[in-house]
């Protein structure tokens, strides 16, 4: 009798653990999809600014150079976020997901650095949804980073 009870407890614990893993993957996939969407919107908006030569939101002397760099970095972030979502949807291993997230992280920080160097309030606002999505992914992966790492320096 005791052995059956132990087996039942172990089986329930394993089922609960599997449910948590599945739920975590679903949350991670949703967060990656949100990041992909927000990064694509950011890349699209920066591309529009470059095409228009719109320098109304930035007072720097070399806005066109800044805009090209920012658009390139935003596009790379969108591409890497897409790769992360695909990896998750295709059931990539945890190490593969982490490797793709590392590329996402480098892209995110490149965009974040461009925003911090721009002195553009609009760029900071545009980065907000991207940052929220990035933080959600980091949270789901169990990566705990200080809040100030997400905020462009003043």
VMD Tcl script that builds the backbone (N, CA, C; Angstrom):
set m [mol new atoms 462]
animate dup $m
set s [atomselect $m all]
$s set {name element resname resid chain x y z} {
  {N N UNK 1 A 0.814 -1.182 0.000}
  {CA C UNK 1 A 0.000 0.000 0.000}
  {C C UNK 1 A 0.867 1.259 0.000}
  {N N UNK 2 A 1.892 1.265 0.824}
  {CA C UNK 2 A 2.770 2.428 0.911}
  {C C UNK 2 A 3.487 2.668 -0.413}
  {N N UNK 3 A 3.890 1.605 -1.078}
  {CA C UNK 3 A 4.608 1.736 -2.348}
  {C C UNK 3 A 3.718 2.374 -3.410}
  {N N UNK 4 A 2.441 1.974 -3.463}
  {CA C UNK 4 A 1.533 2.582 -4.438}
  {C C UNK 4 A 1.324 4.053 -4.137}
  {N N UNK 5 A 1.229 4.403 -2.885}
  {CA C UNK 5 A 1.067 5.807 -2.494}
  {C C UNK 5 A 2.282 6.630 -2.893}
  {N N UNK 6 A 3.469 6.064 -2.719}
  {CA C UNK 6 A 4.700 6.762 -3.107}
  {C C UNK 6 A 4.775 6.945 -4.611}
  {N N UNK 7 A 4.378 5.913 -5.342}
  {CA C UNK 7 A 4.393 5.993 -6.799}
  {C C UNK 7 A 3.412 7.063 -7.264}
  {N N UNK 8 A 2.263 7.119 -6.624}
  {CA C UNK 8 A 1.259 8.121 -6.978}
  {C C UNK 8 A 1.782 9.534 -6.721}
  {N N UNK 9 A 2.415 9.728 -5.582}
  {CA C UNK 9 A 2.968 11.041 -5.247}
  {C C UNK 9 A 4.043 11.442 -6.259}
  {N N UNK 10 A 4.917 10.515 -6.594}
  {CA C UNK 10 A 5.978 10.794 -7.566}
  {C C UNK 10 A 5.370 11.096 -8.933}
  {N N UNK 11 A 4.368 10.332 -9.338}
  {CA C UNK 11 A 3.715 10.568 -10.626}
  {C C UNK 11 A 3.050 11.935 -10.669}
  {N N UNK 12 A 2.378 12.317 -9.588}
  {CA C UNK 12 A 1.741 13.639 -9.527}
  {C C UNK 12 A 2.780 14.756 -9.545}
  {N N UNK 13 A 3.880 14.553 -8.851}
  {CA C UNK 13 A 4.942 15.563 -8.833}
  {C C UNK 13 A 5.539 15.738 -10.228}
  {N N UNK 14 A 5.760 14.633 -10.929}
  {CA C UNK 14 A 6.301 14.717 -12.288}
  {C C UNK 14 A 5.313 15.386 -13.238}
  {N N UNK 15 A 4.031 15.087 -13.086}
  {CA C UNK 15 A 3.007 15.722 -13.927}
  {C C UNK 15 A 2.962 17.224 -13.666}
  {N N UNK 16 A 3.059 17.607 -12.397}
  {CA C UNK 16 A 3.054 19.031 -12.062}
  {C C UNK 16 A 4.286 19.725 -12.634}
  {N N UNK 17 A 5.425 19.061 -12.535}
  {CA C UNK 17 A 6.655 19.630 -13.080}
  {C C UNK 17 A 6.564 19.776 -14.592}
  {N N UNK 18 A 6.023 18.792 -15.261}
  {CA C UNK 18 A 5.843 18.874 -16.714}
  {C C UNK 18 A 4.903 20.020 -17.069}
  {N N UNK 19 A 3.867 20.200 -16.277}
  {CA C UNK 19 A 2.948 21.321 -16.504}
  {C C UNK 19 A 3.638 22.656 -16.354}
  {N N UNK 20 A 4.527 22.769 -15.386}
  {CA C UNK 20 A 5.267 24.020 -15.198}
  {C C UNK 20 A 6.187 24.293 -16.376}
  {N N UNK 21 A 6.861 23.257 -16.853}
  {CA C UNK 21 A 7.767 23.420 -17.995}
  {C C UNK 21 A 6.963 23.844 -19.219}
  {N N UNK 22 A 5.827 23.197 -19.450}
  {CA C UNK 22 A 4.984 23.542 -20.593}
  {C C UNK 22 A 4.486 24.968 -20.469}
  {N N UNK 23 A 4.041 25.351 -19.273}
  {CA C UNK 23 A 3.545 26.704 -19.042}
  {C C UNK 23 A 4.667 27.725 -19.223}
  {N N UNK 24 A 5.862 27.404 -18.731}
  {CA C UNK 24 A 6.995 28.308 -18.894}
  {C C UNK 24 A 7.330 28.480 -20.371}
  {N N UNK 25 A 7.333 27.388 -21.129}
  {CA C UNK 25 A 7.614 27.475 -22.569}
  {C C UNK 25 A 6.554 28.320 -23.270}
  {N N UNK 26 A 5.294 28.145 -22.879}
  {CA C UNK 26 A 4.215 28.932 -23.491}
  {C C UNK 26 A 4.398 30.414 -23.152}
  {N N UNK 27 A 4.710 30.711 -21.904}
  {CA C UNK 27 A 4.947 32.105 -21.507}
  {C C UNK 27 A 6.145 32.684 -22.245}
  {N N UNK 28 A 7.177 31.881 -22.370}
  {CA C UNK 28 A 8.381 32.315 -23.070}
  {C C UNK 28 A 8.090 32.563 -24.544}
  {N N UNK 29 A 7.330 31.687 -25.151}
  {CA C UNK 29 A 6.959 31.853 -26.549}
  {C C UNK 29 A 6.115 33.114 -26.754}
  {N N UNK 30 A 5.180 33.354 -25.847}
  {CA C UNK 30 A 4.362 34.578 -25.932}
  {C C UNK 30 A 5.225 35.830 -25.774}
  {N N UNK 31 A 6.154 35.797 -24.829}
  {CA C UNK 31 A 7.036 36.946 -24.617}
  {C C UNK 31 A 7.923 37.171 -25.842}
  {N N UNK 32 A 8.402 36.082 -26.451}
  {CA C UNK 32 A 9.233 36.204 -27.654}
  {C C UNK 32 A 8.414 36.769 -28.809}
  {N N UNK 33 A 7.166 36.337 -28.918}
  {CA C UNK 33 A 6.297 36.869 -29.968}
  {C C UNK 33 A 6.056 38.364 -29.759}
  {N N UNK 34 A 5.857 38.776 -28.510}
  {CA C UNK 34 A 5.681 40.207 -28.211}
  {C C UNK 34 A 6.942 40.995 -28.545}
  {N N UNK 35 A 8.103 40.443 -28.197}
  {CA C UNK 35 A 9.357 41.139 -28.508}
  {C C UNK 35 A 9.530 41.252 -30.016}
  {N N UNK 36 A 9.236 40.185 -30.729}
  {CA C UNK 36 A 9.358 40.229 -32.189}
  {C C UNK 36 A 8.457 41.333 -32.760}
  {N N UNK 37 A 7.225 41.378 -32.317}
  {CA C UNK 37 A 6.280 42.386 -32.803}
  {C C UNK 37 A 6.774 43.802 -32.473}
  {N N UNK 38 A 7.174 44.021 -31.217}
  {CA C UNK 38 A 7.610 45.358 -30.798}
  {C C UNK 38 A 8.912 45.769 -31.483}
  {N N UNK 39 A 9.820 44.818 -31.665}
  {CA C UNK 39 A 11.083 45.129 -32.340}
  {C C UNK 39 A 10.849 45.425 -33.819}
  {N N UNK 40 A 9.925 44.686 -34.459}
  {CA C UNK 40 A 9.598 44.978 -35.861}
  {C C UNK 40 A 8.981 46.365 -35.994}
  {N N UNK 41 A 8.112 46.722 -35.050}
  {CA C UNK 41 A 7.510 48.058 -35.085}
  {C C UNK 41 A 8.589 49.125 -34.907}
  {N N UNK 42 A 9.514 48.887 -33.997}
  {CA C UNK 42 A 10.608 49.828 -33.771}
  {C C UNK 42 A 11.480 49.940 -35.020}
  {N N UNK 43 A 11.819 48.807 -35.629}
  {CA C UNK 43 A 12.644 48.825 -36.846}
  {C C UNK 43 A 11.911 49.535 -37.977}
  {N N UNK 44 A 10.624 49.285 -38.098}
  {CA C UNK 44 A 9.826 49.936 -39.146}
  {C C UNK 44 A 9.826 51.450 -38.926}
  {N N UNK 45 A 9.600 51.874 -37.692}
  {CA C UNK 45 A 9.564 53.306 -37.390}
  {C C UNK 45 A 10.914 53.963 -37.638}
  {N N UNK 46 A 12.004 53.290 -37.278}
  {CA C UNK 46 A 13.317 53.893 -37.501}
  {C C UNK 46 A 13.624 53.959 -38.980}
  {N N UNK 47 A 13.205 52.943 -39.734}
  {CA C UNK 47 A 13.402 52.961 -41.186}
  {C C UNK 47 A 12.650 54.102 -41.825}
  {N N UNK 48 A 11.437 54.379 -41.337}
  {CA C UNK 48 A 10.659 55.502 -41.847}
  {C C UNK 48 A 11.356 56.821 -41.564}
  {N N UNK 49 A 11.933 56.938 -40.363}
  {CA C UNK 49 A 12.642 58.167 -40.011}
  {C C UNK 49 A 13.854 58.385 -40.913}
  {N N UNK 50 A 14.594 57.302 -41.203}
  {CA C UNK 50 A 15.765 57.417 -42.070}
  {C C UNK 50 A 15.329 57.800 -43.478}
  {N N UNK 51 A 14.280 57.161 -43.976}
  {CA C UNK 51 A 13.803 57.440 -45.339}
  {C C UNK 51 A 13.326 58.879 -45.468}
  {N N UNK 52 A 12.676 59.397 -44.434}
  {CA C UNK 52 A 12.167 60.769 -44.472}
  {C C UNK 52 A 13.254 61.787 -44.148}
  {N N UNK 53 A 14.359 61.289 -43.564}
  {CA C UNK 53 A 15.371 62.231 -43.099}
  {C C UNK 53 A 14.833 63.021 -41.916}
  {N N UNK 54 A 13.948 62.388 -41.145}
  {CA C UNK 54 A 13.256 63.057 -40.053}
  {C C UNK 54 A 14.192 63.218 -38.866}
  {N N UNK 55 A 14.629 64.433 -38.619}
  {CA C UNK 55 A 15.503 64.668 -37.479}
  {C C UNK 55 A 14.834 65.560 -36.441}
  {N N UNK 56 A 13.532 65.609 -36.457}
  {CA C UNK 56 A 12.808 66.469 -35.520}
  {C C UNK 56 A 12.920 66.007 -34.080}
  {N N UNK 57 A 13.165 64.718 -33.842}
  {CA C UNK 57 A 13.189 64.221 -32.475}
  {C C UNK 57 A 14.586 64.171 -31.890}
  {N N UNK 58 A 15.589 64.584 -32.643}
  {CA C UNK 58 A 16.952 64.475 -32.151}
  {C C UNK 58 A 17.717 65.750 -32.516}
  {N N UNK 59 A 18.421 66.275 -31.559}
  {CA C UNK 59 A 19.150 67.516 -31.784}
  {C C UNK 59 A 20.631 67.274 -32.049}
  {N N UNK 60 A 21.040 66.018 -32.227}
  {CA C UNK 60 A 22.459 65.751 -32.452}
  {C C UNK 60 A 22.869 66.215 -33.837}
  {N N UNK 61 A 24.146 66.556 -33.988}
  {CA C UNK 61 A 24.638 67.082 -35.257}
  {C C UNK 61 A 24.699 65.999 -36.332}
  {N N UNK 62 A 24.870 64.748 -35.945}
  {CA C UNK 62 A 25.030 63.679 -36.919}
  {C C UNK 62 A 23.841 62.722 -36.849}
  {N N UNK 63 A 22.638 63.258 -36.962}
  {CA C UNK 63 A 21.431 62.432 -36.821}
  {C C UNK 63 A 21.349 61.363 -37.900}
  {N N UNK 64 A 21.736 61.692 -39.127}
  {CA C UNK 64 A 21.598 60.690 -40.187}
  {C C UNK 64 A 22.457 59.464 -39.899}
  {N N UNK 65 A 23.654 59.658 -39.374}
  {CA C UNK 65 A 24.493 58.520 -38.992}
  {C C UNK 65 A 23.846 57.760 -37.842}
  {N N UNK 66 A 23.374 58.489 -36.842}
  {CA C UNK 66 A 22.700 57.866 -35.709}
  {C C UNK 66 A 21.500 57.066 -36.192}
  {N N UNK 67 A 20.687 57.618 -37.076}
  {CA C UNK 67 A 19.488 56.948 -37.553}
  {C C UNK 67 A 19.824 55.653 -38.279}
  {N N UNK 68 A 20.856 55.669 -39.101}
  {CA C UNK 68 A 21.248 54.449 -39.803}
  {C C UNK 68 A 21.686 53.363 -38.822}
  {N N UNK 69 A 22.482 53.740 -37.842}
  {CA C UNK 69 A 22.940 52.783 -36.833}
  {C C UNK 69 A 21.753 52.236 -36.030}
  {N N UNK 70 A 20.893 53.120 -35.637}
  {CA C UNK 70 A 19.718 52.754 -34.843}
  {C C UNK 70 A 18.810 51.837 -35.649}
  {N N UNK 71 A 18.563 52.159 -36.905}
  {CA C UNK 71 A 17.716 51.330 -37.769}
  {C C UNK 71 A 18.352 49.956 -37.969}
  {N N UNK 72 A 19.648 49.913 -38.180}
  {CA C UNK 72 A 20.349 48.636 -38.357}
  {C C UNK 72 A 20.237 47.785 -37.099}
  {N N UNK 73 A 20.459 48.398 -35.940}
  {CA C UNK 73 A 20.399 47.651 -34.685}
  {C C UNK 73 A 18.977 47.198 -34.372}
  {N N UNK 74 A 17.996 48.035 -34.652}
  {CA C UNK 74 A 16.592 47.661 -34.425}
  {C C UNK 74 A 16.185 46.513 -35.343}
  {N N UNK 75 A 16.658 46.529 -36.578}
  {CA C UNK 75 A 16.364 45.451 -37.519}
  {C C UNK 75 A 17.016 44.147 -37.056}
  {N N UNK 76 A 18.234 44.217 -36.569}
  {CA C UNK 76 A 18.912 43.020 -36.044}
  {C C UNK 76 A 18.156 42.464 -34.838}
  {N N UNK 77 A 17.665 43.344 -33.976}
  {CA C UNK 77 A 16.894 42.899 -32.816}
  {C C UNK 77 A 15.620 42.187 -33.270}
  {N N UNK 78 A 14.925 42.745 -34.243}
  {CA C UNK 78 A 13.705 42.112 -34.755}
  {C C UNK 78 A 14.020 40.740 -35.347}
  {N N UNK 79 A 15.098 40.641 -36.096}
  {CA C UNK 79 A 15.493 39.366 -36.708}
  {C C UNK 79 A 15.843 38.338 -35.628}
  {N N UNK 80 A 16.596 38.747 -34.620}
  {CA C UNK 80 A 16.981 37.823 -33.553}
  {C C UNK 80 A 15.777 37.410 -32.704}
  {N N UNK 81 A 14.858 38.331 -32.487}
  {CA C UNK 81 A 13.628 37.990 -31.751}
  {C C UNK 81 A 12.814 36.971 -32.533}
  {N N UNK 82 A 12.777 37.115 -33.858}
  {CA C UNK 82 A 12.076 36.152 -34.712}
  {C C UNK 82 A 12.731 34.772 -34.587}
  {N N UNK 83 A 14.048 34.737 -34.621}
  {CA C UNK 83 A 14.771 33.465 -34.486}
  {C C UNK 83 A 14.497 32.817 -33.132}
  {N N UNK 84 A 14.379 33.623 -32.082}
  {CA C UNK 84 A 14.063 33.089 -30.756}
  {C C UNK 84 A 12.663 32.478 -30.752}
  {N N UNK 85 A 11.715 33.178 -31.320}
  {CA C UNK 85 A 10.343 32.657 -31.366}
  {C C UNK 85 A 10.291 31.349 -32.148}
  {N N UNK 86 A 10.981 31.284 -33.272}
  {CA C UNK 86 A 11.007 30.062 -34.080}
  {C C UNK 86 A 11.652 28.922 -33.290}
  {N N UNK 87 A 12.760 29.203 -32.622}
  {CA C UNK 87 A 13.436 28.172 -31.826}
  {C C UNK 87 A 12.497 27.620 -30.749}
  {N N UNK 88 A 11.766 28.503 -30.108}
  {CA C UNK 88 A 10.826 28.064 -29.073}
  {C C UNK 88 A 9.686 27.255 -29.676}
  {N N UNK 89 A 9.146 27.726 -30.787}
  {CA C UNK 89 A 8.029 27.030 -31.429}
  {C C UNK 89 A 8.434 25.652 -31.949}
  {N N UNK 90 A 9.705 25.507 -32.320}
  {CA C UNK 90 A 10.184 24.230 -32.850}
  {C C UNK 90 A 10.740 23.317 -31.764}
  {N N UNK 91 A 10.622 23.732 -30.489}
  {CA C UNK 91 A 11.040 22.877 -29.382}
  {C C UNK 91 A 12.534 22.766 -29.201}
  {N N UNK 92 A 13.260 23.835 -29.444}
  {CA C UNK 92 A 14.714 23.830 -29.268}
  {C C UNK 92 A 15.066 23.497 -27.817}
  {N N UNK 93 A 16.251 22.956 -27.628}
  {CA C UNK 93 A 16.718 22.629 -26.277}
  {C C UNK 93 A 16.947 23.924 -25.493}
  {N N UNK 94 A 17.042 23.763 -24.182}
  {CA C UNK 94 A 17.286 24.935 -23.332}
  {C C UNK 94 A 18.589 25.640 -23.703}
  {N N UNK 95 A 19.623 24.870 -24.037}
  {CA C UNK 95 A 20.902 25.494 -24.400}
  {C C UNK 95 A 20.794 26.238 -25.731}
  {N N UNK 96 A 20.021 25.701 -26.671}
  {CA C UNK 96 A 19.810 26.388 -27.945}
  {C C UNK 96 A 19.020 27.673 -27.739}
  {N N UNK 97 A 17.999 27.609 -26.900}
  {CA C UNK 97 A 17.202 28.805 -26.602}
  {C C UNK 97 A 18.084 29.855 -25.956}
  {N N UNK 98 A 18.927 29.437 -25.040}
  {CA C UNK 98 A 19.804 30.384 -24.348}
  {C C UNK 98 A 20.795 31.023 -25.324}
  {N N UNK 99 A 21.291 30.251 -26.285}
  {CA C UNK 99 A 22.226 30.795 -27.282}
  {C C UNK 99 A 21.526 31.844 -28.151}
  {N N UNK 100 A 20.297 31.563 -28.552}
  {CA C UNK 100 A 19.552 32.539 -29.351}
  {C C UNK 100 A 19.237 33.765 -28.499}
  {N N UNK 101 A 18.867 33.557 -27.232}
  {CA C UNK 101 A 18.591 34.697 -26.364}
  {C C UNK 101 A 19.837 35.564 -26.189}
  {N N UNK 102 A 20.999 34.963 -26.154}
  {CA C UNK 102 A 22.235 35.750 -26.042}
  {C C UNK 102 A 22.370 36.706 -27.226}
  {N N UNK 103 A 21.998 36.255 -28.428}
  {CA C UNK 103 A 22.018 37.148 -29.595}
  {C C UNK 103 A 20.961 38.247 -29.437}
  {N N UNK 104 A 19.781 37.861 -28.957}
  {CA C UNK 104 A 18.729 38.855 -28.702}
  {C C UNK 104 A 19.245 39.890 -27.714}
  {N N UNK 105 A 19.887 39.433 -26.667}
  {CA C UNK 105 A 20.387 40.333 -25.629}
  {C C UNK 105 A 21.415 41.319 -26.192}
  {N N UNK 106 A 22.338 40.816 -27.005}
  {CA C UNK 106 A 23.331 41.713 -27.613}
  {C C UNK 106 A 22.636 42.751 -28.500}
  {N N UNK 107 A 21.646 42.305 -29.273}
  {CA C UNK 107 A 20.916 43.235 -30.142}
  {C C UNK 107 A 20.144 44.267 -29.323}
  {N N UNK 108 A 19.476 43.795 -28.271}
  {CA C UNK 108 A 18.715 44.706 -27.412}
  {C C UNK 108 A 19.643 45.777 -26.829}
  {N N UNK 109 A 20.785 45.351 -26.315}
  {CA C UNK 109 A 21.696 46.319 -25.696}
  {C C UNK 109 A 22.300 47.275 -26.716}
  {N N UNK 110 A 22.483 46.824 -27.953}
  {CA C UNK 110 A 22.962 47.731 -29.001}
  {C C UNK 110 A 21.924 48.822 -29.259}
  {N N UNK 111 A 20.647 48.419 -29.355}
  {CA C UNK 111 A 19.575 49.411 -29.548}
  {C C UNK 111 A 19.497 50.334 -28.343}
  {N N UNK 112 A 19.547 49.752 -27.173}
  {CA C UNK 112 A 19.473 50.538 -25.941}
  {C C UNK 112 A 20.607 51.566 -25.889}
  {N N UNK 113 A 21.808 51.154 -26.290}
  {CA C UNK 113 A 22.946 52.079 -26.300}
  {C C UNK 113 A 22.732 53.200 -27.312}
  {N N UNK 114 A 22.196 52.851 -28.492}
  {CA C UNK 114 A 21.911 53.887 -29.496}
  {C C UNK 114 A 20.908 54.898 -28.930}
  {N N UNK 115 A 19.889 54.395 -28.245}
  {CA C UNK 115 A 18.886 55.287 -27.660}
  {C C UNK 115 A 19.534 56.185 -26.610}
  {N N UNK 116 A 20.398 55.619 -25.802}
  {CA C UNK 116 A 21.021 56.430 -24.748}
  {C C UNK 116 A 21.922 57.511 -25.320}
  {N N UNK 117 A 22.521 57.260 -26.483}
  {CA C UNK 117 A 23.397 58.260 -27.105}
  {C C UNK 117 A 22.636 59.277 -27.944}
  {N N UNK 118 A 21.358 59.022 -28.166}
  {CA C UNK 118 A 20.599 59.888 -29.066}
  {C C UNK 118 A 20.069 61.154 -28.399}
  {N N UNK 119 A 19.894 61.128 -27.110}
  {CA C UNK 119 A 19.255 62.239 -26.401}
  {C C UNK 119 A 17.848 62.490 -26.927}
  {N N UNK 120 A 17.209 61.471 -27.479}
  {CA C UNK 120 A 15.887 61.609 -28.053}
  {C C UNK 120 A 14.836 61.051 -27.104}
  {N N UNK 121 A 13.950 61.897 -26.671}
  {CA C UNK 121 A 12.856 61.462 -25.813}
  {C C UNK 121 A 11.952 60.482 -26.559}
  {N N UNK 122 A 11.713 60.721 -27.843}
  {CA C UNK 122 A 10.865 59.814 -28.628}
  {C C UNK 122 A 11.500 58.434 -28.734}
  {N N UNK 123 A 12.795 58.374 -28.929}
  {CA C UNK 123 A 13.478 57.080 -29.015}
  {C C UNK 123 A 13.336 56.318 -27.697}
  {N N UNK 124 A 13.437 57.028 -26.585}
  {CA C UNK 124 A 13.268 56.390 -25.272}
  {C C UNK 124 A 11.855 55.851 -25.116}
  {N N UNK 125 A 10.880 56.621 -25.560}
  {CA C UNK 125 A 9.487 56.151 -25.491}
  {C C UNK 125 A 9.275 54.939 -26.377}
  {N N UNK 126 A 9.834 54.969 -27.579}
  {CA C UNK 126 A 9.684 53.858 -28.518}
  {C C UNK 126 A 10.327 52.580 -27.990}
  {N N UNK 127 A 11.377 52.724 -27.213}
  {CA C UNK 127 A 12.080 51.562 -26.674}
  {C C UNK 127 A 11.292 50.899 -25.539}
  {N N UNK 128 A 10.379 51.609 -24.904}
  {CA C UNK 128 A 9.643 51.090 -23.752}
  {C C UNK 128 A 8.993 49.728 -23.967}
  {N N UNK 129 A 8.152 49.558 -24.995}
  {CA C UNK 129 A 7.520 48.247 -25.201}
  {C C UNK 129 A 8.536 47.142 -25.511}
  {N N UNK 130 A 9.615 47.495 -26.190}
  {CA C UNK 130 A 10.664 46.526 -26.487}
  {C C UNK 130 A 11.322 46.080 -25.180}
  {N N UNK 131 A 11.598 47.029 -24.320}
  {CA C UNK 131 A 12.205 46.721 -23.026}
  {C C UNK 131 A 11.291 45.840 -22.186}
  {N N UNK 132 A 10.013 46.136 -22.163}
  {CA C UNK 132 A 9.069 45.317 -21.398}
  {C C UNK 132 A 9.069 43.871 -21.895}
  {N N UNK 133 A 9.068 43.699 -23.205}
  {CA C UNK 133 A 9.082 42.350 -23.780}
  {C C UNK 133 A 10.398 41.641 -23.482}
  {N N UNK 134 A 11.496 42.360 -23.606}
  {CA C UNK 134 A 12.811 41.786 -23.321}
  {C C UNK 134 A 12.891 41.331 -21.867}
  {N N UNK 135 A 12.411 42.169 -20.962}
  {CA C UNK 135 A 12.421 41.826 -19.536}
  {C C UNK 135 A 11.566 40.597 -19.261}
  {N N UNK 136 A 10.424 40.464 -19.952}
  {CA C UNK 136 A 9.557 39.300 -19.755}
  {C C UNK 136 A 10.289 38.014 -20.157}
  {N N UNK 137 A 11.032 38.072 -21.252}
  {CA C UNK 137 A 11.788 36.897 -21.685}
  {C C UNK 137 A 12.872 36.563 -20.667}
  {N N UNK 138 A 13.613 37.574 -20.240}
  {CA C UNK 138 A 14.664 37.344 -19.253}
  {C C UNK 138 A 14.068 36.720 -17.987}
  {N N UNK 139 A 12.924 37.222 -17.566}
  {CA C UNK 139 A 12.260 36.688 -16.372}
  {C C UNK 139 A 11.901 35.215 -16.574}
  {N N UNK 140 A 11.315 34.886 -17.716}
  {CA C UNK 140 A 10.918 33.505 -17.992}
  {C C UNK 140 A 12.128 32.573 -18.070}
  {N N UNK 141 A 13.263 33.104 -18.483}
  {CA C UNK 141 A 14.484 32.304 -18.540}
  {C C UNK 141 A 15.195 32.233 -17.194}
  {N N UNK 142 A 14.665 32.960 -16.210}
  {CA C UNK 142 A 15.277 32.952 -14.882}
  {C C UNK 142 A 16.495 33.844 -14.779}
  {N N UNK 143 A 16.593 34.806 -15.672}
  {CA C UNK 143 A 17.723 35.738 -15.656}
  {C C UNK 143 A 17.293 36.971 -14.878}
  {N N UNK 144 A 17.982 37.216 -13.794}
  {CA C UNK 144 A 17.634 38.359 -12.953}
  {C C UNK 144 A 18.711 39.423 -13.111}
  {N N UNK 145 A 18.335 40.490 -13.779}
  {CA C UNK 145 A 19.256 41.578 -14.051}
  {C C UNK 145 A 18.736 42.812 -13.323}
  {N N UNK 146 A 19.645 43.618 -12.860}
  {CA C UNK 146 A 19.250 44.844 -12.174}
  {C C UNK 146 A 18.413 45.718 -13.093}
  {N N UNK 147 A 17.424 46.365 -12.535}
  {CA C UNK 147 A 16.505 47.194 -13.321}
  {C C UNK 147 A 17.248 48.259 -14.120}
  {N N UNK 148 A 18.305 48.826 -13.569}
  {CA C UNK 148 A 19.007 49.904 -14.271}
  {C C UNK 148 A 19.698 49.432 -15.541}
  {N N UNK 149 A 19.862 48.130 -15.718}
  {CA C UNK 149 A 20.455 47.644 -16.977}
  {C C UNK 149 A 19.503 47.815 -18.141}
  {N N UNK 150 A 18.203 47.907 -17.867}
  {CA C UNK 150 A 17.221 48.055 -18.928}
  {C C UNK 150 A 16.965 49.508 -19.311}
  {N N UNK 151 A 17.312 50.407 -18.445}
  {CA C UNK 151 A 16.969 51.810 -18.656}
  {C C UNK 151 A 18.157 52.526 -19.285}
  {N N UNK 152 A 17.931 53.198 -20.425}
  {CA C UNK 152 A 19.046 53.946 -21.015}
  {C C UNK 152 A 19.553 54.997 -20.046}
  {N N UNK 153 A 20.866 55.102 -19.919}
  {CA C UNK 153 A 21.427 56.099 -18.999}
  {C C UNK 153 A 21.030 57.509 -19.418}
  {N N UNK 154 A 20.876 58.364 -18.438}
  {CA C UNK 154 A 20.485 59.762 -18.719}
  {C C UNK 154 A 21.658 60.568 -19.172}
}
mol reanalyze $m
mol bondsrecalc $m
mol representation Tube
mol addrep $m
